[in-house]
Amino acid sequence: IDNVEKYPENAERIRVISDIYGTEIKGQIAQIISFADNADFIGEERMAFSFNEILSAAKEYDIDFKALGIIPIIDAYDNELIVYDIADNKWAKYSMSDDVLFKKRDSLEEIL
């Protein structure tokens, strides 16, 4: 997370995600999207998506993340993703099995 916060924002990536989700992307989520060059493991059981994986997640998982108002960022395994909830400006876990958002928090660090 420390490296992400020091990384310069990538305006083109932020614009693409903003256009897809129909909302302004800013703050920590913008920094993460900018940083996401490659898939990256966070600990033993979490994998941060690359920018391309964020873009293709709806197709990959057959879930309309845009309709749900969430941006998938991390595969937390066990059919769970760590997502950014656009409407509430919060981080949350999303259970793909149960189609439920839970454990909403103000920062990504609180979810990790």
N, C-alpha and C positions, 0 to 999 in steps of 0.2 A: 504494500500500500504506500509506503514511503517513496518508492521509486515512481509510482504512478503520479503522486502529487507534485513531483519535481519535473515531470515530463511536459514539454510544450503541447498546447492544444493543437489538434489537427482540424482546422476549420472545415475542410472538405468532408471528412468523416462525420463530424458533428452535424453538418448540413444534411447529409444523406439520411442519417437516423432521424433528425428533426423532421425532414420531409415525409419519411415513412410513417412516423407516429403522429404527425400533425401537431407537434408541440416544440417549444424551445427547449433545447438540451443545454444545461449549464451545471456548473459545480462539479462535484466528484464524478458523476456519471459521464460528463463530457471528458474529463481527464482519463477515465478508464477506457472509453471508446477510442480516444486518441492514442493511448498506450498499447492497445490490443493488436500488435503486429502478428503475434503467433499465439497459439494455444499455450497455456502455461499452468503448471501444477501449483496449487496453493496447499501445502501440507500433503497428506497422504490421500485424502478422500475428496478433493475439490479440484476442478480444472477450469480455469478462466478461459472463456471463449476468445478466439481471435476475432478480428473485425469481420472477416468473411463468414465465420460461424455465427456471429450475431445476426448478420444479414440473412443467412440461410436457415436459421433455427426453426422458423415456422414450417418450412418444408420438411426439414429433418425430423421434427417431432410431430408433425401433422397437428399443430396447435396454432390457432389464430391469436398470436400474442398481441397484435395491434388491437383487435377487438376486446381483449382482456385489459388493455391499457398497461401492459408490463413489458419491459425490455429484458430479455434473458441475458445474463452476464456470466454466470458460473454454473457448471454442472456439479451439483453437490451429491451426486449418486443416489441410490435408492429411490429413483424416480422423482427426485427433487431438484429444483433449480433455485439459485439465488437470482433474484430479479429486482429491477427498479420499478416501483409502482408510480406511474406518472401522475395520476390524479392526486395521490396523497404526498407525493415527493418523499417517499420513504423506500427503504430497502426491505425486502421480504423474502421469505421462502415460498416457493410454489410447488405444491404436490401435483405432479402430472397424473398420478393414479386417481386422486380424489378431486382434481380440479379445484383446489382450494389454496388461497393465499393465507399465510400465517406467519407469526413471529415478525411483525412489522417493526422496524427500528429506524432511527434517524440517520445512522451511519452504517456503512458497509462493515466496518470493524466490529460493530455490535452483533452482526449476523455471523461473521466468521468465528 
